[in-house]
Amino acid sequence: MKALQFIGGDKAQVNELPIPEIAEDEVLLAARSVGICHSDIELLAGRYIIPFEFPVIPGHEWSAEVVRTGRSVKSLGVGDRVVGECVIGQDHFGFSISGAAAEFFVAKESWLHRLPDNLSWTQGALVEPFSCGYYATLRADNLDASDVAIVLGAGPIGLGVVAASARKGARVIVAEPSAHRAEVALWLGAEHVVDPTAPDLLERVAELTGGAGASVVFEASGRPEAMAVALEVAGFRARIVYVGIDVGSKAPAQLGLFQSKELQARGIIGSPGVWPQTLQFLSRSAVDLSPLVTATFPLAEGDDAIATVLDDPAQIKVHMTSTATL
């Protein structure tokens, strides 16, 4: 079978590997769509938040078809369409455990969730990033149609926040400099997009919120400057959720605003415990996330897919696809 491997030294290549064997509690899966995440690029560069070893097969955003099951597997059968969680105890699928960027790969039955019939393979491979945005809206404490939410950053996670917030009825404003990402944000339900690099950003937010500021702020860019601005665009008693990740960088922030505005803020990582809820939300709300996918490559050209992510910052989400069968 063909598999994309990161082999060290910033090198990604598609290699021919044996189809893996499965244990009694495992499932053999045929990849159908696999997304590339910024954390995959960090992995390629030799950086990740937990230990791992090269060579490794990446791929933690995926949809797949069951092609073989172990003897003790009861809930799944051949032909079932599934997606799977990536944080597995102390291990991370696609990082410390080889992932889905292969024609065939192995997962435990307990990691998997059935993909609803009305969601495509492409939408299935977007469940993982969307689950993070959806989880952010849950952590915003009863986000609903009474809220004005500002989303700072319209990358894949931020766009997931936009889609979930809009479907929950909130009025959504997005701060994003990219014209294409702004267009997708509006398509997903944002009412306005502002340029976070403009000198009149705070005035523009005040204008759009009637001077009140946002009742909910989602920081989804991971930029320290945006993390600081979140305090400034927040209204009185606003809830702030930090979704974007940055480790070690610094930016000046007006911390006194926490007290003067009586702000609440929390940081989140991933989407623990909400995958079944996320899948139900996507299926019943009819959110179509497919416009996030801006390029698609056959899995056999996975190295070109990685190169596209590295070379073209305009890409939102690049997918790799396979139709391999046993």
C-alpha positions as CSV (number, residue, x, y, z in Angstrom):
1,M,0.0,0.0,0.0
2,K,1.0,3.6,-0.4
3,A,1.6,5.7,2.7
4,L,2.8,9.2,3.3
5,Q,5.7,9.2,5.8
6,F,7.6,11.9,7.6
7,I,11.1,10.6,7.8
8,G,13.0,13.4,9.5
9,G,14.9,16.4,8.2
10,D,11.7,18.1,7.0
11,K,11.2,15.4,4.4
12,A,7.9,13.9,3.4
13,Q,7.7,11.1,0.9
14,V,5.1,8.5,-0.3
15,N,6.4,5.0,0.3
16,E,5.2,1.5,-0.4
17,L,4.5,-0.3,2.9
18,P,2.8,-3.6,3.8
19,I,-0.9,-3.5,4.7
20,P,-0.9,-3.7,8.5
21,E,-2.3,-6.6,10.5
22,I,-5.0,-6.0,13.1
23,A,-5.5,-7.3,16.6
24,E,-8.8,-8.7,18.0
25,D,-10.1,-5.3,19.1
26,E,-8.9,-3.4,16.1
27,V,-10.3,-2.3,12.7
28,L,-8.6,-2.1,9.3
29,L,-9.6,1.1,7.6
30,A,-9.3,2.3,4.0
31,A,-8.7,6.0,4.0
32,R,-11.1,8.1,2.0
33,S,-10.2,11.7,2.8
34,V,-7.4,13.0,5.0
35,G,-6.8,16.6,6.0
36,I,-3.5,18.3,6.6
37,C,-3.3,20.4,9.7
38,H,-0.7,23.0,10.9
39,S,0.3,20.6,13.6
40,D,1.3,18.1,10.9
41,I,3.7,20.8,9.6
42,E,5.1,21.1,13.1
43,L,5.5,17.3,13.2
44,L,7.3,17.4,9.9
45,A,9.7,19.9,11.3
46,G,10.4,17.7,14.3
47,R,8.3,19.6,16.8
48,Y,5.3,18.3,18.7
49,I,3.8,18.6,22.2
50,I,4.5,15.0,23.2
51,P,7.4,12.7,22.2
52,F,7.3,10.9,18.9
53,E,9.8,9.1,16.6
54,F,10.5,9.3,12.8
55,P,9.4,7.7,10.5
56,V,5.8,8.4,11.2
57,I,2.6,8.4,9.1
58,P,0.7,11.6,9.8
59,G,-3.1,12.1,9.5
60,H,-5.4,12.9,12.4
61,E,-8.3,14.5,10.4
62,W,-9.8,11.8,8.3
63,S,-12.8,9.7,7.1
64,A,-12.5,6.1,6.2
65,E,-14.3,2.9,5.3
66,V,-14.1,-0.3,7.4
67,V,-12.6,-3.1,5.4
68,R,-11.7,-5.7,8.1
69,T,-12.6,-6.2,11.7
70,G,-11.0,-8.0,14.6
71,R,-12.8,-10.9,16.2
72,S,-13.9,-9.0,19.3
73,V,-15.2,-6.0,17.4
74,K,-19.0,-5.9,17.8
75,S,-20.2,-2.4,16.9
76,L,-18.7,-2.0,13.4
77,G,-18.8,-4.1,10.2
78,V,-17.2,-4.1,6.7
79,G,-18.5,-1.1,4.7
80,D,-19.2,1.2,7.6
81,R,-18.2,4.8,7.2
82,V,-16.3,6.2,10.2
83,V,-14.2,9.0,11.7
84,G,-12.0,8.8,14.7
85,E,-10.6,10.8,17.6
86,C,-7.0,11.6,17.7
87,V,-6.2,12.0,21.5
88,I,-5.9,8.4,22.7
89,G,-4.9,8.5,26.4
90,Q,-1.3,9.6,26.5
91,D,-0.9,9.0,22.7
92,H,-1.9,11.1,19.8
93,F,-3.1,9.4,16.6
94,G,-1.1,10.6,13.6
95,F,1.7,11.8,15.9
96,S,3.0,9.3,18.5
97,I,0.8,6.6,16.7
98,S,1.0,6.4,12.9
99,G,-2.1,8.0,11.4
100,A,-4.5,7.9,8.4
101,A,-2.3,9.2,5.6
102,A,-2.1,5.7,4.1
103,E,-4.3,3.7,1.8
104,F,-5.0,1.3,4.8
105,F,-4.5,2.0,8.5
106,V,-5.4,0.5,11.9
107,A,-7.6,1.9,14.7
108,K,-9.2,0.6,17.9
109,E,-12.9,0.1,17.8
110,S,-13.2,2.4,20.9
111,W,-11.7,5.4,19.0
112,L,-14.2,5.4,16.2
113,H,-17.6,7.0,15.5
114,R,-20.0,6.3,12.6
115,L,-20.2,9.1,10.0
116,P,-23.8,10.1,9.4
117,D,-25.1,9.2,6.0
118,N,-25.8,12.8,5.0
119,L,-22.1,13.8,5.5
120,S,-19.6,13.2,2.7
121,W,-16.1,11.8,3.0
122,T,-14.8,15.3,2.7
123,Q,-17.1,16.6,5.4
124,G,-16.1,13.6,7.6
125,A,-12.4,14.6,7.3
126,L,-13.4,18.1,8.6
127,V,-15.1,16.7,11.7
128,E,-11.9,16.9,13.8
129,P,-11.1,20.6,13.2
130,F,-14.8,21.5,13.4
131,S,-15.1,19.7,16.7
132,C,-12.5,22.1,18.2
133,G,-14.6,25.1,17.1
134,Y,-17.8,23.5,18.2
135,Y,-16.3,22.7,21.6
136,A,-15.2,26.4,21.9
137,T,-18.9,27.5,21.6
138,L,-19.8,25.0,24.3
139,R,-17.2,26.5,26.6
140,A,-18.6,30.0,26.0
141,D,-21.4,29.3,28.5
142,N,-24.8,29.2,26.8
143,L,-23.9,30.9,23.6
144,D,-27.2,31.7,21.8
145,A,-29.1,34.3,19.7
146,S,-28.7,36.9,22.4
147,D,-24.9,37.1,21.8
148,V,-22.7,39.1,19.6
149,A,-19.6,37.0,19.0
150,I,-16.3,38.2,17.6
151,V,-14.0,35.5,16.1
152,L,-10.4,36.6,15.8
153,G,-8.9,34.6,13.0
154,A,-10.6,32.7,10.1
155,G,-8.4,29.6,9.8
156,P,-10.0,26.2,9.8
157,I,-10.7,26.3,13.5
158,G,-11.9,29.9,13.5
159,L,-14.2,29.1,10.6
160,G,-15.6,26.2,12.5
161,V,-16.4,28.6,15.4
162,V,-18.1,30.9,12.9
163,A,-20.3,28.0,11.6
164,A,-21.2,26.7,15.0
165,S,-21.9,30.2,16.5
166,A,-24.0,31.2,13.5
167,R,-26.1,28.0,13.6
168,K,-26.7,28.6,17.3
169,G,-28.2,32.0,16.4
170,A,-25.4,34.3,17.6
171,R,-24.6,37.4,15.5
172,V,-21.0,36.8,14.3
173,I,-18.3,39.3,13.5
174,V,-15.0,38.0,12.1
175,A,-11.6,39.7,12.3
176,E,-9.5,38.3,9.4
177,P,-7.2,40.0,6.8
178,S,-7.4,37.4,4.1
179,A,-10.1,38.3,1.5
180,H,-10.7,34.6,0.6
181,R,-11.1,33.5,4.2
182,A,-13.3,36.4,4.8
183,E,-15.5,35.3,1.9
184,V,-15.8,31.8,3.4
185,A,-16.6,33.2,6.8
186,L,-19.5,35.2,5.3
187,W,-20.7,32.1,3.5
188,L,-20.7,30.2,6.8
189,G,-22.9,32.8,8.5
190,A,-20.7,35.7,9.7
191,E,-22.5,39.1,9.3
192,H,-19.5,41.3,9.1
193,V,-15.7,40.9,8.5
194,V,-13.2,43.5,9.8
195,D,-9.5,43.8,9.1
196,P,-7.6,43.1,12.4
197,T,-4.6,45.0,11.0
198,A,-6.5,48.2,10.4
199,P,-5.7,51.1,12.8
200,D,-9.4,51.7,13.4
201,L,-10.2,48.1,14.5
202,L,-11.5,49.0,17.9
203,E,-13.6,51.9,16.4
204,R,-15.1,49.5,13.8
205,V,-16.0,46.9,16.4
206,A,-17.6,49.6,18.5
207,E,-19.6,50.8,15.5
208,L,-20.8,47.2,14.7
209,T,-21.8,46.5,18.4
210,G,-23.4,49.8,19.2
211,G,-20.6,50.7,21.5
212,A,-21.1,47.7,23.7
213,G,-18.3,45.4,22.4
214,A,-18.8,41.6,22.0
215,S,-20.5,39.5,24.6
216,V,-18.4,36.6,23.4
217,V,-14.8,36.7,22.0
218,F,-13.2,33.6,20.4
219,E,-9.4,34.0,19.8
220,A,-8.7,31.5,17.1
221,S,-5.5,32.8,15.5
222,G,-3.0,31.8,18.1
223,R,-1.3,35.2,17.6
224,P,-0.2,36.8,20.9
225,E,-1.2,40.3,19.6
226,A,-4.7,38.9,18.9
227,M,-4.8,37.3,22.4
228,A,-4.3,40.8,23.8
229,V,-6.8,42.5,21.5
230,A,-9.4,40.0,22.7
231,L,-9.6,41.9,26.0
232,E,-10.1,45.2,24.2
233,V,-13.0,44.1,21.8
234,A,-14.8,42.3,24.7
235,G,-17.8,44.0,26.2
236,F,-18.8,44.2,29.9
237,R,-18.9,40.8,31.5
238,A,-18.0,39.2,28.2
239,R,-16.8,35.6,27.9
240,I,-13.5,35.0,26.2
241,V,-12.4,31.6,24.9
242,Y,-8.8,31.2,23.7
243,V,-8.8,28.5,21.0
244,G,-5.6,29.4,19.0
245,I,-2.4,27.9,20.4
246,D,0.9,29.7,21.0
247,V,3.6,28.5,23.3
248,G,6.2,30.9,24.5
249,S,5.5,34.1,22.6
250,K,4.6,37.4,24.3
251,A,2.6,40.5,23.7
252,P,1.7,43.5,25.9
253,A,-1.9,43.2,27.2
254,Q,-4.2,45.5,29.2
255,L,-4.8,43.0,32.0
256,G,-6.7,45.7,34.0
257,L,-9.5,45.1,31.6
258,F,-10.2,41.8,33.3
259,Q,-11.3,43.7,36.4
260,S,-12.8,46.8,34.9
261,K,-15.0,44.8,32.5
262,E,-15.5,41.9,34.8
263,L,-14.4,39.5,32.1
264,Q,-14.3,35.7,32.1
265,A,-11.7,33.9,30.1
266,R,-10.6,30.3,29.5
267,G,-8.3,28.4,27.3
268,I,-9.2,25.1,25.6
269,I,-7.3,22.3,23.9
270,G,-8.9,20.0,21.4
271,S,-12.4,18.7,21.7
272,P,-12.6,16.2,24.6
273,G,-15.8,14.2,25.0
274,V,-17.8,16.1,22.4
275,W,-17.4,14.0,19.2
276,P,-20.9,12.3,19.3
277,Q,-22.5,15.7,20.0
278,T,-20.4,17.3,17.2
279,L,-21.5,14.7,14.6
280,Q,-25.2,15.1,15.6
281,F,-24.8,18.9,15.3
282,L,-23.3,18.7,11.8
283,S,-25.8,16.2,10.6
284,R,-28.9,18.0,11.9
285,S,-27.8,21.6,11.3
286,A,-26.9,20.9,7.6
287,V,-23.6,22.9,8.0
288,D,-21.6,22.3,4.9
289,L,-17.9,22.8,5.7
290,S,-16.6,21.7,2.3
291,P,-15.7,25.2,1.1
292,L,-12.8,25.1,3.7
293,V,-11.1,22.5,1.4
294,T,-9.1,24.6,-1.1
295,A,-7.0,21.9,-2.7
296,T,-7.3,18.1,-3.1
297,F,-4.6,15.6,-4.0
298,P,-4.6,11.8,-4.5
299,L,-2.9,10.2,-1.5
300,A,-0.2,8.9,-3.9
301,E,0.8,12.6,-4.3
302,G,0.8,13.3,-0.6
303,D,4.3,14.8,-0.8
304,D,2.9,17.4,-3.2
305,A,0.0,18.0,-0.9
306,I,2.4,18.8,1.9
307,A,4.5,21.0,-0.4
308,T,1.3,23.0,-1.3
309,V,0.6,23.6,2.4
310,L,4.2,24.8,2.9
311,D,4.4,27.0,-0.2
312,D,0.9,28.6,-0.4
313,P,-0.3,30.4,2.7
314,A,-3.6,31.1,0.9
315,Q,-4.7,27.5,1.4
316,I,-7.3,26.9,4.1
317,K,-7.4,23.1,4.2
318,V,-5.7,20.7,1.8
319,H,-7.1,17.1,1.6
320,M,-5.7,13.8,0.3
321,T,-8.0,11.2,-1.1
322,S,-7.9,7.5,-1.8
323,T,-10.2,4.9,-3.4
324,A,-8.1,1.9,-2.5
325,T,-9.8,-1.4,-1.8
326,L,-8.6,-4.8,-0.6
